[in-house]
């Protein structure tokens, strides 16, 4: 978005206003700089605006503050995210779709800091995160060769649909 708005060089600090710039050049630079700052501010969640209040008109400093706050590839951040992923369990009453989304968010966050999680490991973690009610499916899936993450996800969604249909049928039979 910043590249499209011709402002990325300003944000990176590679483009600065020359002392000998004409008034027109100064006005154009200020407009692009303000556009960059506005783009940054409107692109982040409102809960993090406080990080930028000291840098009202300096998109380069805004960017540095955001990078220092969120682009941490420190060992402690990796450990924290990996612990969350390894301890992830499907919550009681949680949909499979939501559980898969929570897992993907953690995997994506790890990948963003250079700690990619291999697909095979994702399969193992996903199967391990399921409640006892999925144990028959887990056993069946574990017996398959060439088991992909996509196949496991599809099987889980299908199993959830079957469980819902059975629950509805049971409720209907009970009420009649």
C-alpha positions as CSV (number, residue, x, y, z in Angstrom):
1,X,0.0,0.0,0.0
2,X,2.8,2.4,0.8
3,X,4.6,1.5,-2.4
4,X,1.4,2.2,-4.4
5,X,1.1,5.6,-2.8
6,X,4.7,6.4,-3.7
7,X,5.7,6.7,-0.1
8,X,7.8,3.6,0.8
9,X,11.2,5.4,0.3
10,X,10.1,8.1,2.7
11,X,9.0,5.5,5.3
12,X,12.3,3.6,4.9
13,X,14.2,6.9,5.3
14,X,15.9,6.6,1.9
15,X,14.2,9.7,0.6
16,X,14.7,13.0,2.5
17,X,13.9,16.5,1.6
18,X,16.9,18.3,0.0
19,X,18.0,21.6,1.6
20,X,17.9,23.3,-1.9
21,X,14.4,22.0,-2.7
22,X,12.0,24.3,-4.3
23,X,8.7,25.2,-2.6
24,X,6.8,22.9,-5.0
25,X,9.2,20.0,-4.2
26,X,8.8,20.8,-0.4
27,X,5.0,20.8,-0.8
28,X,5.0,17.5,-2.8
29,X,7.3,15.8,-0.3
30,X,5.2,17.0,2.7
31,X,2.1,15.6,0.9
32,X,3.7,12.2,0.3
33,X,5.1,12.2,3.9
34,X,1.6,12.9,5.3
35,X,0.1,10.3,3.1
36,X,2.6,7.7,4.4
37,X,1.9,8.6,8.0
38,X,-1.9,8.5,7.4
39,X,-1.5,5.1,5.7
40,X,0.4,3.7,8.6
41,X,-2.0,5.0,11.2
42,X,-5.1,3.8,9.4
43,X,-3.5,0.4,8.8
44,X,-3.0,-0.6,12.4
45,X,-5.5,-1.6,15.1
46,X,-6.7,1.3,17.2
47,X,-5.3,-0.3,20.3
48,X,-1.8,0.3,19.1
49,X,-2.2,4.0,18.1
50,X,-0.6,5.0,21.4
51,X,2.8,3.7,20.0
52,X,2.7,6.4,17.3
53,X,1.6,9.5,19.2
54,X,5.1,10.8,19.6
55,X,5.8,10.6,15.9
56,X,2.8,12.5,14.5
57,X,4.4,13.5,11.2
58,X,7.4,11.2,10.9
59,X,6.4,8.0,9.0
60,X,10.0,6.7,9.2
61,X,10.1,6.9,13.0
62,X,6.5,5.4,13.1
63,X,7.7,2.5,11.1
64,X,10.7,1.9,13.3
65,X,8.6,1.9,16.4
66,X,6.2,-0.6,14.9
67,X,9.0,-2.9,13.7
68,X,10.6,-2.8,17.2
69,X,7.3,-3.5,18.8
70,X,6.0,-6.3,16.5
71,X,8.8,-7.7,14.3
72,X,10.6,-9.5,17.1
73,X,12.4,-12.6,16.0
74,X,13.9,-13.0,19.4
75,X,14.2,-16.4,20.9
76,X,11.8,-15.6,23.7
77,X,9.1,-14.7,21.2
78,X,9.7,-17.9,19.2
79,X,9.5,-19.9,22.4
80,X,6.3,-18.2,23.5
81,X,4.6,-18.8,20.2
82,X,5.8,-22.4,20.0
83,X,4.5,-23.1,23.5
84,X,1.1,-21.8,22.5
85,X,1.1,-24.0,19.4
86,X,2.3,-27.1,21.2
87,X,-0.2,-26.7,24.0
88,X,-3.1,-25.8,21.7
89,X,-6.2,-27.9,22.4
90,X,-9.6,-27.7,20.8
91,X,-12.0,-26.0,23.3
92,X,-15.2,-27.7,24.4
93,X,-18.0,-26.5,22.1
94,X,-15.5,-24.9,19.7
95,X,-16.1,-25.4,16.0
96,X,-13.4,-27.2,13.9
97,X,-13.2,-24.2,11.7
98,X,-12.4,-21.9,14.6
99,X,-9.8,-24.3,16.0
100,X,-8.1,-24.6,12.6
101,X,-8.1,-20.8,12.3
102,X,-6.4,-20.5,15.8
103,X,-3.8,-23.0,14.8
104,X,-3.1,-21.3,11.4
105,X,-2.7,-17.9,13.1
106,X,0.0,-19.4,15.4
107,X,1.7,-21.1,12.5
108,X,1.6,-17.9,10.4
109,X,3.0,-15.8,13.3
110,X,5.9,-18.3,13.7
111,X,6.6,-18.2,9.9
112,X,6.6,-14.4,10.0
113,X,9.5,-14.5,12.4
114,X,11.4,-17.1,10.6
115,X,10.3,-20.2,12.6
116,X,8.4,-22.2,9.9
117,X,6.5,-25.2,11.1
118,X,6.7,-28.1,8.7
119,X,3.5,-29.6,7.3
120,X,4.1,-32.9,8.9
121,X,4.6,-31.3,12.3
122,X,1.4,-29.3,11.8
123,X,-0.5,-32.6,11.1
124,X,0.9,-34.1,14.3
125,X,0.1,-31.0,16.4
126,X,-3.4,-30.8,14.9
127,X,-4.2,-34.5,15.6
128,X,-2.8,-34.1,19.1
129,X,-5.0,-31.0,19.8
130,X,-8.3,-32.8,19.3
131,X,-10.6,-34.0,22.0
132,X,-11.3,-37.6,22.8
133,X,-14.5,-37.5,20.7
134,X,-12.3,-37.5,17.6
135,X,-10.1,-40.4,18.6
136,X,-11.6,-42.9,16.1
137,X,-11.0,-40.4,13.3
138,X,-7.5,-39.7,14.5
139,X,-6.7,-43.4,14.6
140,X,-8.0,-43.8,11.0
141,X,-6.0,-40.9,9.8
142,X,-2.8,-42.0,11.5
143,X,-3.0,-45.3,9.5
144,X,-2.9,-43.5,6.2
145,X,0.2,-43.0,4.1
146,X,0.8,-39.7,2.5
147,X,-1.3,-37.7,5.0
148,X,-1.5,-34.0,4.2
149,X,-2.6,-31.2,6.3
150,X,-5.3,-30.3,3.9
151,X,-6.6,-33.9,4.0
152,X,-6.7,-33.9,7.8
153,X,-8.5,-30.5,7.8
154,X,-11.1,-31.7,5.3
155,X,-11.6,-34.9,7.3
156,X,-12.2,-32.9,10.5
157,X,-14.7,-30.6,8.9
158,X,-16.5,-33.6,7.4
159,X,-16.5,-35.4,10.8
160,X,-17.9,-32.3,12.5
161,X,-20.7,-32.1,10.0
162,X,-21.6,-35.8,10.6
163,X,-21.6,-35.2,14.4
164,X,-23.9,-32.3,14.0
165,X,-26.3,-34.3,11.7
166,X,-26.3,-37.2,14.2
167,X,-27.0,-34.8,17.1
168,X,-29.9,-33.2,15.2
169,X,-31.3,-36.6,14.3
170,X,-31.0,-37.8,17.9
171,X,-32.8,-34.7,19.2
172,X,-35.5,-35.1,16.6
173,X,-36.0,-38.8,17.6
174,X,-36.0,-37.9,21.3
175,X,-38.7,-35.3,20.8
176,X,-41.1,-37.6,18.9
